[in-house]
Amino acid sequence: MANAAALEPPLLTLADVINHLGGVPAERVRLRPMPGAATERDVVWINDHEDRLCELVDGILLEKTVGLFESRLAVVIAELLSPFVRDHQLGIVVGEAGMMRIAPGLVRIPDVSVILWSRMPGRRVPREPVPDLAPDLAIEILSTGNTKAEMDRKIREYLAAGVRLVWVLDPPSQSMEVYSSPTHRTLIQGNEVIDGGAVLPGFSVRLSEIFRLAEDCPAE
């Protein structure tokens, strides 16, 4: 378990904590348990008793930002991915409450995840609240409370944990950044096509179609 005294550099003030997490808004940082002392048990308790999602970073509870339109985008992406994953018997698609321990003391909750069967022995879906697992595809949908430094850190953590593909969708600009390695970034915009790369070979969708479906606008 991480603790405030053990963190380098030491986190002595709330400003230190916020900076450590990537400049996130103060209202997203939980102060109980004190930063540096939180555990996975706290993550699960808050989800069960307060219906709030918190990620765990270095013993600090960080509330996830969730907006209605961002949640709608997550549902649309999951609906597009699920038939492909199911029909090709590749694995499972997990929604925006899917907590995963991607490294010791690090719990992340992608907005959408694809986990291939190869990561699950015996093709058994884990039943524990926070499985020791990293997805093959992690999808993050930006909200107003996210910062660039926070997302840069999260992308690095995903890739270091063995995530093979990361999609970061930015609703205001209707663009998506795709990462297959720390040094390989592709920007998708407008009517350009997103593909599943080596994780989901054969899957593709136009970015504009995701936003069209999210807004329920009929095709012309």
C-alpha positions in Angstrom: 0.0 0.0 0.0 1.2 3.5 -0.9 1.4 6.1 1.8 1.9 9.9 1.8 5.3 9.7 3.5 6.6 7.1 1.1 5.7 9.0 -2.1 8.5 10.8 -3.9 8.5 13.7 -3.8 6.5 13.8 -0.5 3.0 15.1 -0.9 2.7 17.7 1.9 -0.1 19.8 0.6 -3.3 19.4 -1.4 -1.5 21.3 -4.2 1.2 18.6 -4.2 -1.4 15.9 -4.5 -3.2 17.7 -7.4 0.1 18.2 -9.2 1.0 14.6 -8.6 -2.2 13.5 -10.3 -1.8 15.7 -13.3 -3.4 19.0 -12.3 -6.9 17.6 -11.8 -9.6 19.7 -10.3 -9.5 19.6 -6.5 -13.2 18.4 -6.3 -12.1 15.1 -7.8 -9.6 14.3 -5.0 -11.0 12.4 -2.1 -9.5 13.4 1.3 -11.0 10.4 3.2 -9.0 8.2 3.5 -6.2 10.7 3.5 -4.2 10.8 0.2 -1.6 8.1 0.3 -3.6 5.8 2.6 -6.5 4.7 0.4 -6.8 1.0 -0.7 -8.8 -1.0 -3.2 -11.2 -1.8 -0.3 -12.1 2.0 -0.3 -12.7 1.9 -4.0 -15.2 -0.9 -3.7 -16.9 0.6 -0.6 -17.5 3.9 -2.3 -18.9 2.2 -5.4 -21.2 0.1 -3.3 -22.3 2.7 -0.8 -22.1 6.0 -2.7 -22.6 4.9 -6.2 -19.4 6.8 -7.2 -16.5 5.6 -9.3 -13.0 6.3 -8.0 -9.7 5.3 -9.4 -6.8 4.4 -7.1 -3.4 6.1 -7.8 -0.6 5.8 -5.3 -3.0 5.5 -2.4 -5.1 8.4 -3.6 -8.7 8.2 -4.5 -9.5 10.1 -7.7 -13.2 10.4 -8.7 -13.9 9.7 -12.3 -15.6 12.4 -14.4 -18.8 11.2 -15.9 -21.2 13.3 -18.1 -24.4 12.3 -19.8 -23.1 12.8 -23.4 -19.8 11.1 -22.6 -21.6 8.2 -21.1 -23.8 8.0 -24.3 -20.7 7.9 -26.4 -19.3 5.1 -24.3 -22.6 3.1 -24.8 -22.5 3.7 -28.6 -18.9 2.5 -28.8 -19.6 -0.6 -26.7 -22.6 -1.4 -28.9 -20.5 -1.1 -32.0 -17.7 -3.3 -30.5 -19.8 -6.0 -28.8 -21.3 -7.7 -31.9 -17.9 -7.9 -33.6 -16.2 -9.3 -30.5 -19.0 -11.7 -29.8 -19.3 -12.9 -33.5 -15.6 -13.5 -33.7 -15.5 -15.1 -30.2 -12.6 -12.8 -29.2 -13.5 -12.0 -25.6 -15.7 -9.5 -23.8 -16.6 -5.8 -23.8 -16.7 -4.0 -20.5 -18.5 -0.7 -19.7 -17.6 2.4 -17.7 -17.8 0.7 -14.3 -15.3 -2.0 -15.1 -12.6 -1.6 -12.4 -9.2 -3.2 -13.0 -5.9 -3.5 -11.1 -3.6 -2.8 -14.0 -0.5 -2.7 -11.7 0.1 -3.1 -7.9 -1.8 -0.2 -6.1 -3.1 1.2 -9.4 -6.8 0.8 -10.2 -8.1 2.3 -13.4 -11.6 2.3 -14.9 -11.6 2.8 -18.7 -14.9 4.1 -20.1 -15.0 1.0 -22.4 -12.6 -1.9 -22.5 -12.1 -5.0 -24.7 -10.5 -7.9 -23.0 -9.5 -10.9 -25.1 -10.0 -14.4 -23.9 -6.2 -14.9 -23.9 -6.1 -12.8 -20.8 -8.6 -14.9 -18.9 -7.6 -18.4 -18.1 -10.2 -20.9 -19.1 -12.2 -18.1 -20.7 -13.7 -17.4 -17.2 -14.8 -13.8 -16.6 -13.4 -12.6 -13.2 -16.0 -12.2 -10.5 -14.0 -10.2 -8.0 -14.8 -6.4 -7.9 -11.3 -5.4 -8.9 -9.6 -8.1 -10.9 -5.8 -8.2 -11.5 -6.2 -7.5 -15.2 -5.4 -5.1 -18.0 -7.6 -4.8 -21.1 -6.3 -5.3 -24.7 -8.1 -2.1 -25.8 -8.8 0.7 -23.3 -11.0 3.6 -24.4 -11.2 6.9 -22.5 -13.7 9.6 -23.3 -12.6 13.1 -22.2 -14.7 15.2 -19.9 -14.3 18.8 -18.7 -12.6 17.6 -15.5 -9.8 15.7 -17.3 -6.4 17.4 -17.9 -3.7 16.7 -20.5 -1.2 15.7 -17.9 -3.6 13.3 -16.2 -4.4 11.6 -19.6 -0.7 11.5 -20.6 0.0 9.7 -17.4 -2.9 7.3 -17.8 -1.9 6.4 -21.4 1.6 5.6 -20.2 0.2 3.5 -17.4 -2.1 1.6 -19.7 0.7 0.8 -22.2 3.2 -0.1 -19.4 0.6 -2.6 -18.1 0.3 -4.4 -21.4 -2.7 -2.6 -23.0 -2.1 -3.0 -26.7 -4.3 -0.2 -27.9 -5.6 3.0 -26.3 -8.3 5.2 -27.8 -8.8 8.7 -26.3 -12.0 10.4 -27.6 -12.4 14.1 -27.4 -16.1 15.1 -27.8 -15.7 18.9 -28.3 -13.3 18.5 -31.2 -14.9 15.2 -32.4 -11.4 13.7 -32.7 -9.7 10.6 -31.4 -6.1 9.9 -30.5 -5.0 6.3 -31.0 -2.0 4.9 -29.2 -0.4 1.5 -30.0 2.9 2.4 -28.2 4.2 5.3 -26.2 5.7 6.7 -29.4 3.1 5.8 -31.9 0.1 8.2 -31.9 -2.5 8.6 -34.7 -5.0 11.4 -34.8 -8.5 10.5 -36.2 -10.8 13.3 -37.2 -14.1 13.9 -38.9 -15.1 11.2 -41.3 -11.9 9.2 -41.0 -11.9 5.5 -40.1 -10.9 4.0 -36.8 -9.8 0.4 -37.0 -9.1 -2.3 -34.4 -5.5 -2.7 -35.3 -3.9 -5.9 -34.1 -6.4 -6.3 -31.2 -9.5 -6.4 -33.4 -8.4 -7.1 -37.0 -11.2 -6.4 -39.4 -13.1 -4.0 -37.2 -13.6 -0.5 -38.4 -16.0 2.4 -38.0 -16.0 6.0 -39.1 -15.5 8.5 -36.2 -18.4 10.6 -37.5 -20.7 7.5 -37.3 -20.0 7.3 -33.5 -21.2 10.9 -33.0 -24.1 10.4 -35.3 -25.3 7.4 -33.4 -24.7 9.2 -30.0 -26.9 12.1 -31.1 -29.5 9.8 -32.7 -29.4 11.7 -35.9 -30.8 9.7 -38.9 -28.4 9.3 -41.8 -29.2 11.5 -44.7 
